[in-house]
Amino acid sequence: MIGSQTVLSILDEAAAAMGGWTALQSIRSVHLDSEGQDWEPLQAHDIGGTVDVSTFRVATDLDLGAGASRVEMDAAVVYPWPHRVAYIEITDAEAGMLADLSLGSVAIKRLHPSLYATARRDFAAFPPEALRLARADAGAALEGPSVRFRHHAADRWATLAFADDHTPTSLTYADHDPVLGDIAYRFEWSDWRDVGGIRLPYKLRRIIEGRPIREERFRGVTLNEPVSHEKFTIPPLVRAQGEAGRRIVTGWTQRRRAAGLPYEEYTRPQNVDMVPLAPGLWLARGGTHNSLVIEMADHLVIFEPPLFEGRSEGVIAAAKKSVPGKPIRHIVLSHFHDDHMGGVRTYAAEGAIVVVHSSAGDYIREVLDQRRTLEPDRLEIARRDGRQSQPAVMLVDNSIALTDGTREVKLYDVPNSHVTGMLVGYVPDARVLFTADLVSDTFPLIPPFASTIHELIQKNSLSVEMIACAHGNVMPYAQLAYVLGK
């Protein structure tokens, strides 16, 4: 208790400011029409920046009595390339369904378990529901002028903050991010208006670690419209599908989907195919991101630790099977974007030296220093057990060579308009160059990106025969030169 204030009195004041508990508890269903914008801080050109992802329109329906939700999203995505992201997402107390409409047809499947768990958390983005959840927790406590409570469905702690007029201003969750570890995920409410005698916000912002990732502006809010059962129906065929993966609450999968980027591999078993490119050189493929495995005299060098720990565990296991008995001495990061370095801590737990461009050195050290209490990874566990000291970081400015006296791996910084501090790798004896994002045979070719690779090869007189891509496959360099010439 602070003065005469208790958890219940603060929540009662908030309820009164919104219309009173009786009015709030009378809300059985909600329909929200909104428009807004998405941003992505971990895909920016510079560390600490952000990038515009999309503008969207979305219709959201909540059946609070049945615990069901329906989201109809239609977004015009501008990053990483212009395309449409459109879907219908339905969840109830047991399962979720995704109907993908992006290509103009309907592809229906069971909702990814992480997206399902995160959608269930997002009921609390509706302020009356956040108040109800806080009031339902007998262990809720005061934290200054705020109320801290346990959201048992999300299995996370959350903190409700209030304005001077007692309306809720924000709800901050402890959230897990595969790249950032334990982070603060916040809903912020503003622009309160009267809706049938109940005050509700007409603006909702989502923020991670102080940086906005989404803003919704509501064009219409309707309460207690008759609920169509069909609107929330998940077909038995979809409900019967197996749920591959774990129900981990994280905004990361939502952010990936918002940009139209793959997220399906998260928490699922990883299939890694070691494709030989030359003696002692493999492209570790499988899924959406590749790594390059390079055998040296008494150790391994691996280029690219993408996505999350599960992916790194799969590549490490495949590399050790192909080259038993040789430790991983270096893990090279192409750049700081989250989908290309999310698994770096797993290699650090193996004792590998982390090689990164100097512009990202401080950022990567912060990632390696993170605490991960919500979803402990190998590095967190090794530190708890006293088996891991501070991981070593090697910085690259313009270029550097890693060598065992026989085989050499050259790393080059490639200035480009996609991201700062981009490293590419070149193995001279194999005549193979490895690059991420700038060249790919699965994404649209972007000449300003691809031409930087062509210029690097020409400027340094590199004898490149094949380009191994972090996305996709391997292509002859002559093919790229021909396409750019056209």
C-alpha positions as CSV (number, residue, x, y, z in Angstrom):
1,M,0.0,0.0,0.0
2,I,1.2,3.5,-0.8
3,G,-0.7,6.0,1.4
4,S,-4.3,5.0,1.1
5,Q,-3.9,3.4,-2.3
6,T,-4.2,-0.3,-2.9
7,V,-4.2,-2.4,-6.1
8,L,-8.0,-2.7,-6.0
9,S,-8.5,1.1,-5.4
10,I,-6.2,2.0,-8.3
11,L,-8.0,-0.5,-10.6
12,D,-11.4,0.8,-9.4
13,E,-10.4,4.4,-10.2
14,A,-9.3,3.3,-13.7
15,A,-12.6,1.4,-14.2
16,A,-14.5,4.5,-13.0
17,A,-12.6,6.7,-15.4
18,M,-13.6,4.5,-18.3
19,G,-17.3,4.2,-17.3
20,G,-17.4,1.9,-14.3
21,W,-17.0,-1.9,-13.7
22,T,-20.6,-2.6,-14.5
23,A,-20.3,-1.0,-17.9
24,L,-16.9,-2.6,-18.6
25,Q,-18.1,-6.0,-17.6
26,S,-21.1,-5.6,-19.9
27,I,-18.8,-5.7,-23.0
28,R,-19.3,-9.1,-24.6
29,S,-17.9,-8.4,-28.0
30,V,-15.7,-5.7,-29.7
31,H,-15.3,-4.8,-33.4
32,L,-12.3,-2.5,-34.2
33,D,-11.6,-0.9,-37.6
34,S,-8.2,0.6,-37.8
35,E,-5.4,1.7,-40.1
36,G,-1.8,2.2,-39.2
37,Q,1.9,1.6,-39.9
38,D,4.6,-0.9,-39.0
39,W,8.3,-0.3,-38.4
40,E,11.2,-2.6,-37.8
41,P,14.2,-1.4,-35.7
42,L,16.2,-4.6,-36.2
43,Q,16.3,-4.3,-40.0
44,A,17.4,-0.7,-40.3
45,H,20.4,0.5,-42.4
46,D,22.2,1.7,-39.2
47,I,22.2,0.3,-35.7
48,G,19.7,2.3,-33.6
49,G,17.6,3.3,-36.7
50,T,14.4,2.0,-38.0
51,V,12.8,1.2,-41.3
52,D,9.3,1.6,-42.7
53,V,7.7,-1.8,-43.2
54,S,4.1,-1.2,-44.3
55,T,0.9,0.7,-44.1
56,F,-2.2,-1.4,-43.3
57,R,-5.9,-1.6,-42.6
58,V,-7.1,-4.2,-40.1
59,A,-10.4,-5.3,-38.7
60,T,-10.3,-7.0,-35.3
61,D,-13.2,-8.8,-33.6
62,L,-13.0,-10.0,-30.0
63,D,-15.6,-12.3,-28.4
64,L,-14.7,-11.8,-24.8
65,G,-17.2,-14.3,-23.5
66,A,-15.9,-17.2,-25.6
67,G,-12.3,-16.0,-25.6
68,A,-12.1,-15.9,-29.4
69,S,-10.5,-13.4,-31.7
70,R,-10.5,-12.7,-35.5
71,V,-8.0,-10.4,-37.2
72,E,-8.4,-9.4,-40.9
73,M,-5.2,-7.8,-42.1
74,D,-4.4,-6.1,-45.4
75,A,-1.0,-4.5,-45.6
76,A,1.0,-2.7,-48.4
77,V,4.5,-3.7,-47.5
78,V,7.4,-1.6,-48.8
79,Y,10.3,-3.4,-47.0
80,P,12.2,-5.5,-47.9
81,W,10.4,-5.1,-51.2
82,P,7.0,-4.0,-52.3
83,H,4.3,-6.7,-51.9
84,R,1.0,-7.4,-50.2
85,V,0.6,-9.2,-46.9
86,A,-3.0,-10.2,-46.3
87,Y,-4.5,-12.8,-43.9
88,I,-7.2,-13.8,-41.6
89,E,-6.2,-15.0,-38.2
90,I,-8.7,-16.8,-35.9
91,T,-8.0,-18.0,-32.4
92,D,-10.1,-19.6,-29.6
93,A,-9.3,-21.1,-26.3
94,E,-7.8,-24.2,-27.9
95,A,-6.4,-23.5,-31.3
96,G,-5.7,-21.0,-34.0
97,M,-6.1,-20.8,-37.8
98,L,-4.3,-18.7,-40.5
99,A,-5.9,-18.0,-43.9
100,D,-3.2,-16.5,-46.1
101,L,-4.7,-14.2,-48.7
102,S,-1.5,-12.5,-49.9
103,L,-1.4,-14.1,-53.3
104,G,-5.0,-13.6,-54.1
105,S,-6.0,-17.2,-53.2
106,V,-6.8,-18.7,-49.8
107,A,-4.3,-21.0,-48.1
108,I,-5.6,-22.3,-44.8
109,K,-3.5,-23.9,-42.1
110,R,-3.1,-24.2,-38.3
111,L,-1.6,-21.1,-36.8
112,H,2.0,-21.3,-35.8
113,P,2.1,-22.0,-32.0
114,S,4.1,-18.9,-31.2
115,L,1.7,-16.7,-33.1
116,Y,-1.2,-18.4,-31.3
117,A,0.3,-17.7,-27.9
118,T,1.1,-14.1,-28.8
119,A,-2.4,-13.5,-30.1
120,R,-3.8,-14.7,-26.8
121,R,-1.6,-12.2,-25.0
122,D,-2.9,-9.5,-27.3
123,F,-6.4,-9.6,-25.8
124,A,-4.9,-7.3,-23.2
125,A,-4.3,-4.7,-25.9
126,F,-8.0,-3.9,-25.2
127,P,-7.8,-1.9,-22.0
128,P,-11.0,-3.3,-20.2
129,E,-9.4,-6.7,-20.7
130,A,-6.1,-5.6,-19.2
131,L,-8.0,-4.2,-16.1
132,R,-9.9,-7.5,-15.8
133,L,-6.7,-9.6,-16.0
134,A,-5.0,-7.4,-13.3
135,R,-8.0,-7.6,-11.0
136,A,-8.2,-11.4,-11.4
137,D,-4.6,-11.9,-10.1
138,A,-4.7,-12.3,-6.4
139,G,-0.9,-11.7,-6.3
140,A,-1.1,-8.3,-8.1
141,A,1.0,-5.7,-6.3
142,L,1.7,-2.0,-6.4
143,E,4.9,-0.9,-8.2
144,G,5.0,2.8,-7.5
145,P,1.8,4.2,-9.0
146,S,1.5,1.2,-11.3
147,V,0.0,-2.2,-10.8
148,R,2.2,-5.3,-11.5
149,F,0.3,-8.6,-12.1
150,R,0.8,-12.1,-13.6
151,H,-0.9,-12.8,-16.9
152,H,-1.3,-16.5,-16.4
153,A,-2.4,-17.3,-20.0
154,A,0.8,-15.6,-21.3
155,D,2.8,-16.8,-18.3
156,R,4.4,-13.3,-18.1
157,W,4.6,-10.4,-15.7
158,A,2.9,-7.2,-16.8
159,T,2.7,-3.7,-15.5
160,L,-0.2,-1.3,-15.9
161,A,0.5,2.4,-15.7
162,F,-2.1,5.2,-15.4
163,A,-2.6,8.8,-16.3
164,D,-3.6,11.6,-13.9
165,D,-7.2,11.1,-14.9
166,H,-6.8,7.4,-13.9
167,T,-7.2,6.0,-17.5
168,P,-4.6,3.4,-18.3
169,T,-1.7,4.7,-20.4
170,S,0.3,1.6,-21.0
171,L,0.7,-2.1,-20.3
172,T,4.3,-3.4,-20.4
173,Y,5.1,-7.1,-20.6
174,A,8.3,-9.0,-20.0
175,D,8.8,-10.5,-23.5
176,H,11.2,-12.9,-25.1
177,D,13.0,-12.0,-28.3
178,P,15.2,-14.6,-30.1
179,V,17.7,-11.9,-30.8
180,L,17.4,-9.4,-27.9
181,G,16.6,-11.9,-25.1
182,D,14.5,-10.4,-22.3
183,I,12.9,-7.2,-23.5
184,A,10.0,-4.9,-22.5
185,Y,7.0,-5.1,-24.9
186,R,4.6,-2.3,-24.4
187,F,1.0,-1.4,-25.4
188,E,0.4,2.4,-25.2
189,W,-3.1,3.9,-25.3
190,S,-4.1,7.5,-26.1
191,D,-6.8,9.6,-27.8
192,W,-9.7,8.5,-25.5
193,R,-13.2,8.9,-26.7
194,D,-16.7,8.0,-25.6
195,V,-18.2,4.8,-27.1
196,G,-21.7,4.3,-25.9
197,G,-21.0,5.6,-22.4
198,I,-17.6,3.9,-22.1
199,R,-14.3,5.7,-22.7
200,L,-11.9,3.8,-25.0
201,P,-8.7,4.7,-26.7
202,Y,-8.6,5.5,-30.4
203,K,-4.8,5.1,-30.7
204,L,-2.7,2.0,-29.9
205,R,1.1,1.9,-30.2
206,R,3.3,-1.1,-29.7
207,I,6.8,-0.5,-28.5
208,I,9.8,-2.8,-27.9
209,E,12.7,-1.5,-25.8
210,G,11.5,2.1,-26.3
211,R,11.2,1.8,-30.1
212,P,7.8,1.8,-31.8
213,I,7.0,-1.1,-34.1
214,R,3.3,-0.5,-34.8
215,E,0.8,2.3,-34.5
216,E,-3.0,1.7,-35.0
217,R,-5.5,4.6,-35.4
218,F,-9.0,3.4,-34.9
219,R,-11.6,4.6,-37.4
220,G,-14.5,2.8,-35.7
221,V,-15.1,1.0,-32.4
222,T,-18.3,-1.0,-31.9
223,L,-19.4,-2.8,-28.8
224,N,-21.8,-5.7,-28.3
225,E,-22.8,-6.3,-31.9
226,P,-24.4,-9.7,-32.5
227,V,-21.6,-12.2,-32.8
228,S,-21.7,-14.5,-35.8
229,H,-20.5,-18.0,-34.8
230,E,-19.1,-18.6,-38.3
231,K,-16.8,-15.6,-38.0
232,F,-14.8,-17.4,-35.3
233,T,-15.1,-20.9,-36.7
234,I,-12.0,-23.0,-37.2
235,P,-12.7,-25.9,-39.5
236,P,-12.2,-29.4,-38.0
237,L,-9.7,-30.2,-40.7
238,V,-7.5,-27.3,-39.5
239,R,-8.1,-28.0,-35.8
240,A,-7.0,-31.6,-36.3
241,Q,-3.6,-30.6,-37.8
242,G,-0.6,-31.1,-35.6
243,E,0.8,-28.1,-33.9
244,A,4.5,-28.1,-34.7
245,G,6.6,-26.0,-32.4
246,R,6.2,-24.4,-29.0
247,R,3.8,-21.8,-27.7
248,I,6.4,-19.1,-26.9
249,V,5.0,-15.6,-26.5
250,T,7.1,-13.3,-28.6
251,G,6.4,-10.3,-30.9
252,W,9.3,-11.5,-33.1
253,T,7.0,-13.9,-35.1
254,Q,4.5,-11.1,-35.5
255,R,7.1,-8.7,-36.8
256,R,8.4,-11.2,-39.3
257,R,4.9,-11.9,-40.6
258,A,4.2,-8.1,-40.8
259,A,7.1,-7.8,-43.3
260,G,6.0,-10.9,-45.2
261,L,9.2,-12.7,-44.1
262,P,9.4,-16.4,-43.0
263,Y,9.0,-17.3,-39.4
264,E,7.6,-20.9,-39.6
265,E,10.9,-22.5,-38.6
266,Y,10.9,-20.9,-35.1
267,T,10.8,-23.6,-32.3
268,R,10.5,-26.4,-34.9
269,P,13.1,-29.2,-35.6
270,Q,15.7,-28.0,-38.0
271,N,16.7,-29.9,-41.1
272,V,20.2,-29.0,-42.3
273,D,21.6,-30.3,-45.6
274,M,25.3,-30.0,-45.9
275,V,25.8,-29.3,-49.6
276,P,29.5,-29.8,-50.7
277,L,30.9,-26.9,-52.8
278,A,34.5,-27.9,-52.8
279,P,36.8,-30.1,-50.6
280,G,36.3,-29.0,-47.0
281,L,33.6,-26.5,-47.9
282,W,29.8,-26.9,-47.5
283,L,26.7,-24.7,-47.8
284,A,24.6,-25.6,-44.8
285,R,21.1,-25.4,-46.3
286,G,17.6,-26.0,-45.1
287,G,14.7,-23.6,-44.6
288,T,15.2,-19.9,-45.4
289,H,18.8,-19.1,-44.3
290,N,22.1,-20.8,-45.1
291,S,25.5,-20.9,-43.4
292,L,28.9,-21.6,-45.0
293,V,31.0,-24.2,-43.2
294,I,34.8,-24.0,-43.9
295,E,37.2,-26.8,-42.8
296,M,40.6,-25.5,-41.8
297,A,43.6,-27.6,-40.7
298,D,42.6,-28.1,-37.1
299,H,39.3,-26.2,-36.7
300,L,36.2,-24.9,-38.5
301,V,35.1,-21.4,-39.6
302,I,31.4,-20.9,-40.0
303,F,30.0,-17.9,-41.8
304,E,26.5,-16.7,-40.7
305,P,24.5,-17.7,-37.5
306,P,21.0,-16.8,-38.6
307,L,17.6,-16.7,-37.0
308,F,17.7,-18.2,-33.5
309,E,19.4,-20.8,-31.3
310,G,17.5,-23.8,-32.8
311,R,18.9,-23.1,-36.2
312,S,22.5,-22.7,-34.9
313,E,22.1,-26.0,-33.0
314,G,21.1,-27.7,-36.2
315,V,24.1,-26.3,-38.2
316,I,26.6,-27.1,-35.4
317,A,25.4,-30.7,-35.2
318,A,25.6,-31.1,-39.0
319,A,29.1,-29.5,-39.1
320,K,30.4,-31.8,-36.4
321,K,29.0,-34.8,-38.1
322,S,30.7,-33.8,-41.4
323,V,34.0,-32.8,-39.7
324,P,34.2,-34.7,-36.5
325,G,36.8,-33.7,-33.9
326,K,37.4,-30.1,-35.1
327,P,36.1,-27.2,-32.9
328,I,34.5,-24.1,-34.3
329,R,37.0,-21.4,-33.8
330,H,35.3,-18.5,-35.6
331,I,31.7,-17.6,-36.3
332,V,31.4,-14.7,-38.9
333,L,28.4,-12.4,-39.0
334,S,27.6,-10.9,-42.4
335,H,25.7,-8.0,-40.7
336,F,23.6,-7.0,-37.7
337,H,20.1,-7.6,-39.0
338,D,18.3,-9.9,-36.6
339,D,17.5,-12.7,-39.0
340,H,21.2,-13.1,-39.9
341,M,22.7,-13.0,-36.4
342,G,20.0,-14.3,-34.1
343,G,21.9,-17.5,-33.4
344,V,25.3,-16.0,-32.6
345,R,25.1,-16.7,-28.8
346,T,24.9,-20.5,-29.5
347,Y,28.3,-20.3,-31.2
348,A,29.7,-18.2,-28.4
349,A,28.6,-20.9,-26.0
350,E,30.7,-23.3,-28.1
351,G,33.7,-21.1,-27.5
352,A,33.9,-19.6,-31.0
353,I,35.3,-16.1,-31.6
354,V,32.6,-13.8,-32.9
355,V,33.8,-11.9,-36.0
356,V,31.9,-8.8,-37.0
357,H,32.3,-5.5,-38.7
358,S,33.6,-2.9,-36.3
359,S,30.5,-0.7,-36.7
360,A,28.4,-3.4,-35.0
361,G,31.0,-4.4,-32.4
362,D,29.3,-2.7,-29.4
363,Y,25.9,-3.9,-30.4
364,I,27.0,-7.5,-30.7
365,R,28.8,-7.3,-27.4
366,E,25.4,-6.2,-25.9
367,V,23.7,-9.2,-27.5
368,L,26.3,-11.5,-26.0
369,D,26.0,-9.9,-22.6
370,Q,22.2,-10.2,-22.4
371,R,20.3,-12.0,-19.7
372,R,17.8,-14.6,-20.9
373,T,15.6,-15.6,-18.0
374,L,12.3,-16.2,-19.9
375,E,13.8,-18.6,-22.4
376,P,17.3,-19.5,-21.3
377,D,19.7,-20.4,-24.1
378,R,23.0,-22.3,-24.1
379,L,25.0,-19.2,-23.3
380,E,22.8,-18.3,-20.4
381,I,22.9,-21.8,-19.0
382,A,26.7,-22.0,-19.4
383,R,27.1,-18.8,-17.5
384,R,24.9,-20.0,-14.7
385,D,27.0,-23.1,-14.4
386,G,30.2,-21.1,-14.4
387,R,31.4,-22.8,-17.7
388,Q,31.5,-19.6,-19.9
389,S,33.5,-16.5,-19.6
390,Q,33.1,-13.3,-21.7
391,P,32.9,-14.4,-25.4
392,A,35.7,-13.1,-27.6
393,V,34.8,-10.6,-30.4
394,M,37.1,-9.9,-33.4
395,L,36.4,-6.7,-35.3
396,V,36.8,-6.1,-39.0
397,D,37.2,-2.7,-40.6
398,N,37.9,-3.0,-44.4
399,S,39.2,-6.6,-44.8
400,I,40.9,-9.4,-42.9
401,A,42.2,-12.9,-43.6
402,L,41.6,-15.9,-41.4
403,T,44.2,-18.6,-42.2
404,D,45.7,-21.8,-40.9
405,G,48.8,-21.5,-43.0
406,T,47.3,-23.4,-45.9
407,R,43.7,-22.4,-46.4
408,E,42.6,-18.8,-46.3
409,V,39.3,-17.1,-45.7
410,K,39.1,-13.5,-46.7
411,L,36.5,-11.1,-45.3
412,Y,35.6,-7.9,-47.0
413,D,33.4,-5.0,-46.0
414,V,31.0,-4.1,-48.8
415,P,29.5,-0.6,-48.6
416,N,25.9,-0.7,-49.8
417,S,22.5,0.9,-49.4
418,H,20.9,-2.1,-47.6
419,V,22.9,-2.0,-44.3
420,T,26.1,-0.7,-42.8
421,G,29.0,-3.1,-41.9
422,M,28.2,-5.8,-44.5
423,L,30.9,-8.6,-44.6
424,V,31.2,-11.1,-47.4
425,G,33.5,-14.1,-47.4
426,Y,35.8,-15.4,-50.0
427,V,37.6,-18.8,-50.0
428,P,40.4,-18.4,-52.7
429,D,41.3,-22.1,-53.1
430,A,37.7,-23.0,-53.7
431,R,36.9,-19.8,-55.8
432,V,33.7,-19.4,-53.8
433,L,32.3,-16.2,-52.4
434,F,29.6,-16.1,-49.7
435,T,27.1,-13.2,-49.4
436,A,23.9,-12.4,-47.6
437,D,21.0,-10.3,-48.9
438,L,23.0,-8.5,-51.6
439,V,22.6,-11.5,-54.0
440,S,20.1,-14.3,-53.9
441,D,18.4,-16.6,-56.4
442,T,15.2,-16.8,-54.4
443,F,14.4,-13.1,-53.9
444,P,14.0,-10.4,-56.6
445,L,17.4,-9.3,-57.9
446,I,18.1,-5.7,-56.8
447,P,20.8,-4.3,-59.1
448,P,22.1,-1.7,-56.7
449,F,22.8,-4.4,-54.2
450,A,24.1,-7.0,-56.6
451,S,26.4,-4.6,-58.4
452,T,28.3,-4.0,-55.1
453,I,29.4,-7.7,-55.2
454,H,30.3,-7.5,-58.8
455,E,32.4,-4.3,-58.1
456,L,34.1,-6.0,-55.1
457,I,35.1,-9.0,-57.3
458,Q,36.4,-6.8,-60.1
459,K,38.2,-4.3,-57.8
460,N,40.1,-7.0,-55.9
461,S,40.7,-9.3,-58.9
462,L,39.0,-12.2,-57.1
463,S,38.9,-15.5,-59.0
464,V,35.3,-16.2,-58.2
465,E,33.5,-19.0,-59.9
466,M,30.5,-19.6,-57.6
467,I,28.5,-17.3,-55.4
468,A,27.0,-19.0,-52.3
469,C,23.9,-17.2,-51.1
470,A,22.7,-16.9,-47.5
471,H,19.2,-17.1,-49.0
472,G,18.7,-19.8,-51.7
473,N,21.4,-21.7,-53.5
474,V,24.7,-21.3,-55.3
475,M,24.9,-19.5,-58.6
476,P,27.8,-19.1,-61.2
477,Y,29.4,-15.7,-60.9
478,A,29.2,-15.6,-64.7
479,Q,25.4,-15.7,-64.4
480,L,25.3,-12.7,-62.1
481,A,27.7,-10.8,-64.4
482,Y,25.5,-11.6,-67.4
483,V,22.3,-10.5,-65.7
484,L,23.9,-7.2,-64.5
485,G,25.2,-6.6,-67.9
486,K,21.7,-6.9,-69.3
